[in-house]
Amino acid sequence: MFRGFGIFRASTWVNLTKFAIVFIVAMNLARLDRLTGIAAGLALAALVLVWLATRLGLLPVGGDSPEWRRLIRRHGPALTKRYRQLVRINAYGAEEFDKWRDELVRFRESTKLSLDEKDIARFDALATRMVSKWASAQPDARIPEAMEEITPQDYEHLCADLLRKAGWEAEVTGQSGDQGIDILAQRHDMTVALQCKLYFGNPVGNKAVQEAHAAAGYVDADYAVVVSNRDFTNSAEQLARKLGVLLVHHSELPDLETMLQPAR
């Protein structure tokens, strides 16, 4: 009956207690000593108010601090991107969260969020629930980990399809004579050279950035982009900033034009 009410999901007793308090107060205000139609209406109204307050972050869910939710929402785009990069589907169809858990440690340290040992697991569970919902709400293709399920060529065509759906003219260049370019994309007055890196192990490193930069210069493209299903090393990110190469996850390709605007 209450499946749609998220307040019953994490800690039923905490939320029932909150509801009972509000219900008793409502009955006292109405001077009712037994359950009547009016009392039932007040109970339903109180339940809805508790649910709305919880959804707005005014009340904690299952002991979760509203400050946690605000912090996670503030960094929502970055967390969603990292979730897509780090949570992988293995050869057996199961999600692997090991690298994502490590990222949450880094997130807490970077934001200087100090938690008691007993609160860490609850915060991580909340962050995972919120971010996974954001990640699944947008078109995404988390690539299966099993190499036999997709080839680098398949990945190039997947990326090109994402660009075409976003209004780009995208051509997969093929294996010969492409000078390191996998996709050449055009829209309006922009020409973009993209290098696609399908990785199932370590993050993408400097070599991909150097190749994309050189290839874009070879074909006189306006921008160089490296797109991958994985994350990038710190040195690759530093080199990309210096050379003006954009590093993206393939789920960001529909927003490529917007991401390139600041550089124009």
ChimeraX attribute file (.defattr): number of C-alpha atoms within 10 A of each C-alpha:
attribute: neighborCount
match mode: 1-to-1
recipient: residues
	/A:1	4
	/A:2	8
	/A:3	8
	/A:4	8
	/A:5	15
	/A:6	13
	/A:7	24
	/A:8	17
	/A:9	13
	/A:10	16
	/A:11	13
	/A:12	12
	/A:13	11
	/A:14	16
	/A:15	23
	/A:16	14
	/A:17	11
	/A:18	14
	/A:19	20
	/A:20	15
	/A:21	12
	/A:22	19
	/A:23	20
	/A:24	17
	/A:25	13
	/A:26	17
	/A:27	18
	/A:28	11
	/A:29	9
	/A:30	12
	/A:31	10
	/A:32	13
	/A:33	10
	/A:34	9
	/A:35	11
	/A:36	10
	/A:37	9
	/A:38	12
	/A:39	19
	/A:40	14
	/A:41	12
	/A:42	18
	/A:43	20
	/A:44	14
	/A:45	15
	/A:46	21
	/A:47	21
	/A:48	14
	/A:49	14
	/A:50	20
	/A:51	21
	/A:52	16
	/A:53	14
	/A:54	18
	/A:55	17
	/A:56	13
	/A:57	17
	/A:58	14
	/A:59	19
	/A:60	19
	/A:61	23
	/A:62	17
	/A:63	14
	/A:64	18
	/A:65	17
	/A:66	17
	/A:67	12
	/A:68	16
	/A:69	20
	/A:70	13
	/A:71	14
	/A:72	20
	/A:73	15
	/A:74	11
	/A:75	13
	/A:76	18
	/A:77	14
	/A:78	12
	/A:79	24
	/A:80	19
	/A:81	19
	/A:82	20
	/A:83	22
	/A:84	24
	/A:85	22
	/A:86	22
	/A:87	19
	/A:88	23
	/A:89	16
	/A:90	15
	/A:91	13
	/A:92	9
	/A:93	11
	/A:94	11
	/A:95	13
	/A:96	14
	/A:97	15
	/A:98	11
	/A:99	14
	/A:100	20
	/A:101	18
	/A:102	11
	/A:103	16
	/A:104	19
	/A:105	13
	/A:106	12
	/A:107	15
	/A:108	16
	/A:109	11
	/A:110	9
	/A:111	10
	/A:112	9
	/A:113	11
	/A:114	10
	/A:115	11
	/A:116	7
	/A:117	8
	/A:118	8
	/A:119	14
	/A:120	15
	/A:121	13
	/A:122	16
	/A:123	20
	/A:124	16
	/A:125	14
	/A:126	20
	/A:127	20
	/A:128	20
	/A:129	11
	/A:130	17
	/A:131	23
	/A:132	16
	/A:133	12
	/A:134	16
	/A:135	20
	/A:136	12
	/A:137	9
	/A:138	9
	/A:139	11
	/A:140	13
	/A:141	13
	/A:142	17
	/A:143	22
	/A:144	19
	/A:145	20
	/A:146	14
	/A:147	14
	/A:148	8
	/A:149	10
	/A:150	13
	/A:151	11
	/A:152	14
	/A:153	14
	/A:154	12
	/A:155	18
	/A:156	23
	/A:157	17
	/A:158	14
	/A:159	24
	/A:160	25
	/A:161	19
	/A:162	20
	/A:163	25
	/A:164	18
	/A:165	12
	/A:166	15
	/A:167	14
	/A:168	22
	/A:169	17
	/A:170	23
	/A:171	17
	/A:172	18
	/A:173	15
	/A:174	13
	/A:175	11
	/A:176	8
	/A:177	8
	/A:178	15
	/A:179	15
	/A:180	23
	/A:181	28
	/A:182	26
	/A:183	24
	/A:184	22
	/A:185	20
	/A:186	19
	/A:187	15
	/A:188	9
	/A:189	6
	/A:190	14
	/A:191	20
	/A:192	24
	/A:193	26
	/A:194	30
	/A:195	25
	/A:196	26
	/A:197	20
	/A:198	21
	/A:199	16
	/A:200	15
	/A:201	8
	/A:202	10
	/A:203	17
	/A:204	24
	/A:205	16
	/A:206	16
	/A:207	11
	/A:208	21
	/A:209	27
	/A:210	18
	/A:211	17
	/A:212	27
	/A:213	26
	/A:214	17
	/A:215	21
	/A:216	24
	/A:217	14
	/A:218	14
	/A:219	15
	/A:220	13
	/A:221	18
	/A:222	14
	/A:223	21
	/A:224	29
	/A:225	25
	/A:226	26
	/A:227	25
	/A:228	23
	/A:229	25
	/A:230	25
	/A:231	22
	/A:232	22
	/A:233	14
	/A:234	13
	/A:235	12
	/A:236	21
	/A:237	19
	/A:238	14
	/A:239	17
	/A:240	22
	/A:241	13
	/A:242	9
	/A:243	15
	/A:244	15
	/A:245	22
	/A:246	21
	/A:247	23
	/A:248	20
	/A:249	20
	/A:250	29
	/A:251	22
	/A:252	16
	/A:253	20
	/A:254	19
	/A:255	12
	/A:256	18
	/A:257	17
	/A:258	10
	/A:259	13
	/A:260	14
	/A:261	8
	/A:262	7
	/A:263	9
	/A:264	7
